[in-house]
Amino acid sequence: MEYESTVKMKSKVAEDVAYRIVRMSFGRRIELTRRVRELASRLGFLEAGDTPEERLEAAAIANEIERLYLEWGLCGIEGLTIDGKPATPELLITCGPEDLCREIVEAIKAECGLSEEERKN
């Protein structure tokens, strides 16, 4: 049996760009759950709030969770340069196109087998 622990995908929002994300494994699921758990519980609490400060903090935490997914699940990116440099996962996160980041986060969540409700976080 041959098993690839990553999967390569072509971008839908950036022509000629492809990226490689991790496939879910038992160990990766444990690691991801551990990393997301605290942020997700804080997010749920703040989303229930009704003040502008709570909503703003909830949005900030939701973005932190998205970044965590990218850092955890994105292995590499091809066909993209940012400021004249070949894109790396770190460079994409800090300086790259937001729509591409969001597409990759959704692909990572789908690869994890998350439900639609879980993907919202």
Sequence and secondary structure as in RCSB ss.txt:
>XXXX:A:sequence
MEYESTVKMKSKVAEDVAYRIVRMSFGRRIELTRRVRELASRLGFLEAGDTPEERLEAAAIANEIERLYLEWGLC
GIEGLTIDGKPATPELLITCGPEDLCREIVEAIKAECGLSEEERKN
>XXXX:A:secstr
    SEEEEE SSSTT EEEEE   HHHHHHHHHHHHHHHHHHHHHHT  SHHHHHHHHHHHHHHHHHHHHHHEE
EEES EETTEE  HHHHHHHS HHHHHHHHHHHHHHHT  HHHHH 
